[in-house]
């Protein structure tokens, strides 16, 4: 059983302007865990990270580190280091001196400093860059220096605030693998903040989905994706069709006037629910064999698959399939019990999961980096 | 048209610098009459450096300029850091208050300070309080806004994460300043100090009101000279002062240029990843 390292209890944060960013966060983080705080701009993820780093003091609640309360402990006394969003490398120092900065403050011998800096340069694949000016490095290289500068102090926890946000897609993918490798090799707890759901799914042991200052769901990547707790999580992680349904009984849900066997239970009889169907789980069949039938209104080539928009009685679904469908053609779909996920109604019901205003550019919009202050 | 522009620019500069050129030329004139050129000589400079009392006054001016600009630089940098840490309305108010002395007529500042010192003298029962210390305090006072105004932009340009990164790596807040922040705002501190130094060196109006007869600076004494015919060695002195201040200004501009270039390369670096 993994050891608990950090515990946040009832953490709230109200800023001077009266805005409450965090409304009672409860969370524990295990040693050696890769935990991601995921959510849109302004959800409170960066605020949470800054509190763990010591740059903000919570309005109420407790931060425990190894069982000790550290609410008021200043950053320089915490065994925690941070990789900042814009790297925050010191421009007046070269690569070597940037990495050695923390070790020099800790008054280590120059010999040991040299050993550890060289070891870190090797780990982040920057051997031979010791004497380069940090301003002469590319974004990806600066990123590596920032990681090395933090990790060389052998912190118990490394905080990363959207560290890959400024890199291009290709480099970002490489760095994701790199970070995961470094985390496993060094056995350090990573707390990672991002608004990129794919990044979170790829790297994390545990994902914490946040919105509006609340934790919406905590779980392993597979659980978050397959068993979203509410419409917000279902929509934020991946693509989802979210429909109004009624839970007739355990293992039987009704929507679009038809009853479907499902694998969910534990709801009240005839309880109104949200039904999530992932676009890639839907099988397209000839209209005669379909559980439901609808008309194709748009199709977009996405590389691996097509994004197909199908109109079912005025409600538009997104279906992802490798087979081409003619616009205007009448098709049927089949749903297996494991393709259907039933969720309790929440404040988010009805806000997400309708593709009536679908635009082919949704990917690009989601890609556009949001800055969070 | 372009030619006209050139001629016009030349005329403007000529007009601006004719007095200075005349002064420099006069400082090398053998005769005592400014209007008649009697041949080239260094003798005015020789006389200047033999005049002990004049050199002592110059020494006074330089001493006050160095001390006041040093103190103003330290206090001004601290003030800029404090203002930078403020937010919203408070920050705007404090910055505004900082700017007022810059536009305030010098003579008003001078009289106001003289009043304050007279008041303090009465309270502390000191007969002649006006002298070196009051002069120094006055110079620090009018130098402060220049330092604050030249340090503030550097703080605004600085990546706010830098100070946090330093603390994150083990610096106390004070160490974060000495090991990281100061390197980022140094160009602003230096140009503020240079500006303060030159302002202090040639200040007459305020100094005239706040100093006594036992500590006189050069500009104050020269004012007394205007009541009788000016000795040519004064021309030599002015030519030298003009030269020194010109050098300081050129140095300051070069410093700013270098800083600008450095920032530009940084900017192109930042843009690179999004190519």
Contacts between the chains, C-beta under 8 A, distances in Angstrom:
chain1	res1	chain2	res2	distance
A	16	B	87	7.4
A	53	B	168	6.5
A	54	B	167	7.9
A	54	B	168	8.0
A	55	B	164	5.7
A	55	B	167	8.0
A	74	B	167	7.1
A	74	B	172	7.8
A	74	B	173	7.8
A	75	B	164	7.1
A	75	B	167	4.4
A	75	B	168	5.2
A	76	B	167	5.1
A	76	B	168	7.4
A	76	B	169	7.7
A	76	B	170	4.9
A	76	B	171	5.7
A	76	B	172	5.9
A	80	B	168	7.8
A	81	B	168	5.8
A	81	B	169	6.8
A	82	B	164	7.6
A	82	B	165	7.2
A	82	B	168	4.7
A	84	B	161	4.5
A	84	B	164	7.4
A	84	B	165	5.9
A	85	B	161	7.5
A	86	B	159	6.3
A	86	B	161	6.2
A	88	B	159	5.8
A	88	B	161	3.6
A	88	B	162	5.3
A	88	B	164	7.1
A	88	B	165	3.9
A	89	B	165	7.9
A	90	B	162	6.7
A	90	B	165	7.5
A	90	B	166	7.6
A	90	B	180	5.6
A	90	B	183	7.5
A	91	B	183	7.7
A	91	B	184	7.2
A	91	B	266	6.9
A	92	B	180	7.9
A	92	B	183	4.0
A	92	B	184	7.5
A	101	B	166	7.7
A	101	B	169	5.2
A	101	B	179	7.9
A	102	B	169	3.8
A	102	B	170	5.2
A	105	B	169	6.4
A	105	B	170	3.9
A	105	B	171	6.2
A	105	B	175	7.3
A	106	B	170	6.1
A	135	B	262	7.8
A	135	B	265	6.3
A	135	B	266	5.1
A	135	B	269	5.5
A	136	B	269	7.0
A	137	B	269	7.4
A	138	B	269	7.7
A	138	B	272	5.6
A	138	B	273	6.4
A	139	B	270	7.6
A	139	B	272	6.2
A	139	B	273	3.1
A	140	B	273	6.8
A	149	B	169	7.0
A	150	B	168	7.6
A	150	B	169	7.7
A	153	B	169	6.8
A	153	B	170	7.4
A	166	B	273	5.8
A	166	B	274	7.6
A	167	B	273	5.6
A	168	B	273	5.9
A	168	B	274	6.6
A	168	B	275	7.5
A	171	B	273	7.1
